[in-house]
């Protein structure tokens, strides 16, 4: 699994962090998504998929 984020699309909802806080974070100044783990392991796969599905801006992309 490889994860990328489009920070230009991000609307700072925080759904990514709520679903997968060990994979995503938010910038302090504006809340835009920051990717912490570009290639999550199997133990993080389900929560990472949930975060991508919950993103209202569709700013998280997963390549299996």
GROMACS elastic network, one bead per residue, 0.5 to 0.9 nm:
[ bonds ]
;  ai    aj funct       b0    kb
    1    38     6  0.83955   500
    1    39     6  0.57198   500
    1    40     6  0.64483   500
    1    41     6  0.75764   500
    1    42     6  0.83618   500
    1    45     6  0.75026   500
    1    62     6  0.67195   500
    1    63     6  0.56454   500
    2    37     6  0.89255   500
    2    38     6  0.57847   500
    2    40     6  0.70838   500
    2    61     6  0.82878   500
    2    62     6  0.57499   500
    2    63     6  0.50801   500
    2    64     6  0.64663   500
    3    35     6  0.80862   500
    3    37     6  0.77799   500
    3    38     6  0.50380   500
    3    39     6  0.61605   500
    3    40     6  0.77046   500
    3    48     6  0.85119   500
    3    60     6  0.71124   500
    3    61     6  0.57287   500
    3    63     6  0.63939   500
    3    64     6  0.87985   500
    4    35     6  0.73882   500
    4    38     6  0.66554   500
    4    59     6  0.83598   500
    4    60     6  0.60148   500
    4    61     6  0.52388   500
    4    62     6  0.65939   500
    4    63     6  0.83858   500
    5     8     6  0.88609   500
    5     9     6  0.86083   500
    5    10     6  0.83140   500
    5    33     6  0.74900   500
    5    34     6  0.77040   500
    5    35     6  0.68642   500
    5    58     6  0.89574   500
    5    59     6  0.54825   500
    5    61     6  0.60717   500
    5    62     6  0.88270   500
    6     9     6  0.55393   500
    6    10     6  0.65741   500
    6    33     6  0.83495   500
    6    58     6  0.84974   500
    6    60     6  0.65491   500
    6    61     6  0.80799   500
    7    10     6  0.50830   500
    7    11     6  0.85652   500
    7    32     6  0.63649   500
    7    33     6  0.62638   500
    7    34     6  0.77565   500
    7    59     6  0.68964   500
    7    60     6  0.89184   500
    8    11     6  0.84139   500
    8    32     6  0.85406   500
    8    59     6  0.80493   500
    9    57     6  0.60271   500
    9    58     6  0.74432   500
    9    59     6  0.54588   500
   10    13     6  0.78631   500
   10    31     6  0.88061   500
   10    32     6  0.59402   500
   10    33     6  0.65545   500
   10    55     6  0.84035   500
   10    56     6  0.84268   500
   10    57     6  0.58561   500
   10    58     6  0.78086   500
   10    59     6  0.55714   500
   10    60     6  0.86127   500
   11    14     6  0.85003   500
   11    31     6  0.81464   500
   11    32     6  0.68727   500
   11    33     6  0.85815   500
   11    55     6  0.88750   500
   11    56     6  0.77369   500
   11    57     6  0.63353   500
   11    59     6  0.85968   500
   12    15     6  0.82822   500
   12    26     6  0.75799   500
   12    30     6  0.73738   500
   12    33     6  0.66665   500
   12    57     6  0.89930   500
   13    16     6  0.79430   500
   13    31     6  0.78196   500
   13    32     6  0.83715   500
   13    33     6  0.89217   500
   13    55     6  0.76275   500
   13    56     6  0.75570   500
   13    57     6  0.87466   500
   14    17     6  0.53943   500
   14    18     6  0.62735   500
   14    19     6  0.87450   500
   14    25     6  0.82595   500
   14    26     6  0.72506   500
   14    31     6  0.74777   500
   14    32     6  0.83020   500
   14    33     6  0.76750   500
   14    55     6  0.82354   500
   15    18     6  0.50094   500
   15    19     6  0.61340   500
   15    20     6  0.84001   500
   15    51     6  0.62913   500
   15    52     6  0.85822   500
   15    54     6  0.60497   500
   15    55     6  0.59561   500
   15    56     6  0.81737   500
   16    19     6  0.52932   500
   16    20     6  0.57922   500
   16    21     6  0.70357   500
   16    23     6  0.83290   500
   16    24     6  0.61273   500
   16    25     6  0.76442   500
   16    26     6  0.88258   500
   16    33     6  0.76871   500
   16    48     6  0.79076   500
   16    50     6  0.81076   500
   16    52     6  0.68342   500
   16    53     6  0.89840   500
   16    54     6  0.70921   500
   16    55     6  0.64745   500
   16    60     6  0.84785   500
   17    20     6  0.51361   500
   17    22     6  0.76897   500
   17    23     6  0.76453   500
   17    24     6  0.53411   500
   17    25     6  0.56303   500
   17    26     6  0.73774   500
   17    33     6  0.82820   500
   17    51     6  0.74814   500
   18    21     6  0.59984   500
   18    24     6  0.88953   500
   18    51     6  0.77040   500
   19    24     6  0.88115   500
   19    47     6  0.58396   500
   19    48     6  0.72088   500
   19    49     6  0.88988   500
   19    50     6  0.63506   500
   19    51     6  0.50651   500
   19    52     6  0.88665   500
   19    54     6  0.81081   500
   20    23     6  0.54697   500
   20    24     6  0.61504   500
   20    25     6  0.86901   500
   20    44     6  0.77275   500
   20    46     6  0.89399   500
   20    47     6  0.52672   500
   20    48     6  0.56721   500
   20    49     6  0.87920   500
   20    50     6  0.78285   500
   20    51     6  0.60827   500
   21    24     6  0.52511   500
   21    25     6  0.63363   500
   21    36     6  0.89724   500
   21    47     6  0.88906   500
   22    25     6  0.77021   500
   22    36     6  0.71746   500
   22    37     6  0.77004   500
   22    44     6  0.82086   500
   23    34     6  0.87285   500
   23    35     6  0.63180   500
   23    36     6  0.50721   500
   23    37     6  0.50120   500
   23    38     6  0.77911   500
   23    39     6  0.89805   500
   23    40     6  0.71071   500
   23    44     6  0.77516   500
   23    47     6  0.87656   500
   23    48     6  0.70717   500
   24    33     6  0.66998   500
   24    34     6  0.57083   500
   24    36     6  0.53220   500
   24    37     6  0.72477   500
   24    48     6  0.86680   500
   24    51     6  0.87961   500
   25    31     6  0.84900   500
   25    32     6  0.82852   500
   25    33     6  0.58054   500
   25    35     6  0.64536   500
   25    36     6  0.67477   500
   26    29     6  0.87186   500
   26    30     6  0.78884   500
   26    32     6  0.51981   500
   26    34     6  0.53296   500
   26    35     6  0.84624   500
   27    30     6  0.58824   500
   27    32     6  0.53650   500
   27    33     6  0.64620   500
   27    34     6  0.65278   500
   28    31     6  0.57555   500
   28    32     6  0.81849   500
   29    32     6  0.82980   500
   31    34     6  0.87941   500
   33    59     6  0.86627   500
   35    38     6  0.65190   500
   37    40     6  0.57490   500
   40    43     6  0.77826   500
   40    44     6  0.56327   500
   40    45     6  0.63342   500
   40    48     6  0.77614   500
   41    44     6  0.54108   500
   41    45     6  0.63409   500
   42    45     6  0.50903   500
   42    46     6  0.79184   500
   43    46     6  0.73884   500
   43    47     6  0.84613   500
   44    47     6  0.56548   500
   44    48     6  0.60570   500
   44    49     6  0.87168   500
   45    48     6  0.51326   500
   45    49     6  0.62091   500
   45    50     6  0.86922   500
   46    49     6  0.52094   500
   46    50     6  0.62900   500
   46    51     6  0.87160   500
   47    51     6  0.61729   500
   47    52     6  0.87099   500
   48    51     6  0.50679   500
   48    52     6  0.63374   500
   48    53     6  0.86937   500
   48    62     6  0.85278   500
   49    52     6  0.51328   500
   49    53     6  0.61927   500
   49    54     6  0.85856   500
   49    62     6  0.76191   500
   50    53     6  0.50796   500
   50    54     6  0.60500   500
   50    55     6  0.86662   500
   51    54     6  0.50991   500
   51    55     6  0.62362   500
   51    60     6  0.79190   500
   52    55     6  0.53564   500
   52    56     6  0.88392   500
   52    58     6  0.69743   500
   52    59     6  0.76427   500
   52    60     6  0.51624   500
   52    61     6  0.68360   500
   52    62     6  0.76263   500
   53    56     6  0.80833   500
   53    58     6  0.76358   500
   53    60     6  0.83306   500
   54    57     6  0.89128   500
   54    58     6  0.81964   500
   55    58     6  0.52751   500
   55    59     6  0.66611   500
   55    60     6  0.70417   500
   56    59     6  0.79208   500
   57    60     6  0.82907   500
   58    61     6  0.75844   500
